[in-house]
Amino acid sequence: MDCVLDCSLALAWALPDETSTRADRFLARVSRESVLWVPALWWYEIANALTTAQRRQRLAGADALRLVELYGMLPIETDGHLNPDTVRRFHTLAQEYTVSAYDAAYLELAQRRRLGLATLDRRLITAARRAGVEVIHP
């Protein structure tokens, strides 16, 4: 199963108070042959979420580091395709589908690679459907 992986789904595996049976089902379907594509932004989002969770005492520091190692074991491929044209595409998608430029990065990647998008973010699900991107249901 190849797809674009949104941060919301990955964090549902990690944060104890955001657990999701849908996220767990999705993770169970991921195999070594799978490719989970993420924009470079994904890693920043993960780092920020784990840092914030630790500061708010939702997660211990050792657990945050362990989670980073676990994410590193997943079949994640980071897409680094960034240039002014890509930024214009993010802007256009964000405007057209009323999402953040960050969420537009996931839409752009899914469209460019012709892949489905795995997310738990309701606004991004709506935007993906409107943009003709398949939503992978965990």
C-alpha positions in Angstrom: 0.0 0.0 0.0 1.6 3.2 -1.2 0.1 6.5 -0.1 0.8 10.0 1.3 0.8 9.9 5.1 -0.5 12.9 7.0 0.9 13.8 10.4 -2.5 13.5 12.1 -2.6 9.8 11.5 1.0 9.2 12.6 0.4 11.2 15.8 -2.6 9.1 16.7 -0.2 6.1 17.0 2.1 8.1 19.3 0.1 10.3 21.7 -1.6 8.3 24.5 -4.6 10.7 24.6 -5.1 10.7 20.8 -5.3 7.0 20.3 -7.4 5.8 17.4 -8.5 2.3 16.4 -8.6 3.6 12.8 -5.0 4.7 13.1 -4.1 1.3 14.6 -5.9 -0.5 11.7 -4.0 1.6 9.2 -0.6 0.8 10.8 -1.4 -2.9 10.8 -1.9 -2.7 7.0 1.5 -1.2 6.4 4.0 -3.7 5.2 7.7 -3.6 4.3 6.7 -3.3 0.7 4.6 -0.2 1.4 5.8 3.3 0.7 4.5 6.0 2.9 5.3 9.3 1.2 5.6 12.5 3.3 6.5 16.0 2.4 9.6 17.3 4.2 7.2 19.3 6.4 6.0 16.1 8.0 9.2 15.7 10.0 8.9 19.2 11.4 5.3 18.6 12.3 6.2 15.4 14.1 9.0 17.1 16.0 6.8 20.0 17.0 4.0 17.8 18.1 6.2 15.6 20.2 8.0 18.7 21.7 4.7 20.3 22.6 3.3 17.1 24.0 6.4 16.8 26.2 6.1 20.4 27.4 2.5 19.8 28.3 3.4 16.6 30.1 1.4 14.5 27.8 4.5 12.5 26.9 7.8 11.8 28.6 11.1 12.9 27.0 12.3 9.3 26.6 9.0 8.3 25.0 9.3 11.1 22.5 12.8 9.9 21.4 11.6 6.3 21.2 8.7 7.4 19.0 11.1 9.2 16.6 13.1 5.9 16.4 9.9 4.0 15.7 8.9 6.5 12.9 12.3 5.9 11.5 11.5 2.2 11.2 8.5 2.8 9.0 8.7 2.6 5.2 8.6 6.4 4.9 10.0 8.2 1.9 10.4 12.0 2.2 9.6 14.0 -0.8 11.9 17.0 -1.1 10.5 18.4 -4.3 10.5 22.1 -3.5 10.9 25.1 -5.7 8.9 28.3 -6.5 6.5 26.4 -8.7 5.7 24.0 -5.9 5.2 26.9 -3.5 2.7 28.5 -6.0 0.9 25.1 -6.2 0.7 25.0 -2.3 -0.8 28.5 -2.4 -3.3 27.7 -5.1 -4.5 24.5 -3.4 -4.7 26.2 0.0 -6.8 29.0 -1.5 -9.0 26.7 -3.6 -9.8 24.2 -0.9 -9.6 26.5 2.2 -6.8 24.6 4.0 -3.5 25.8 5.3 -0.4 25.8 3.1 0.9 22.9 5.3 -2.2 20.8 4.4 -1.8 21.8 0.8 1.6 20.3 0.8 0.0 16.9 1.4 -2.6 17.5 -1.3 0.1 18.5 -3.8 2.2 15.5 -3.0 -0.8 13.1 -3.4 -1.8 14.7 -6.7 1.7 14.8 -8.1 2.5 11.2 -7.2 -1.1 10.0 -8.0 -1.5 8.5 -4.6 -4.2 8.3 -2.0 -4.0 10.4 1.2 -4.1 8.7 4.7 -5.3 11.3 7.2 -7.6 11.7 10.2 -7.9 15.5 9.6 -11.5 16.2 8.7 -10.8 19.4 6.8 -8.0 17.7 4.8 -10.3 14.8 4.1 -12.9 17.2 2.7 -10.3 19.1 0.6 -8.8 15.8 -0.7 -12.2 14.6 -1.9 -13.0 17.9 -3.6 -9.5 17.8 -5.2 -10.1 14.3 -6.6 -7.6 12.7 -4.3 -8.5 9.3 -2.9 -8.8 9.3 0.9 -7.3 6.1 2.4 -9.7 5.1 5.2 -7.8 3.7 8.1 
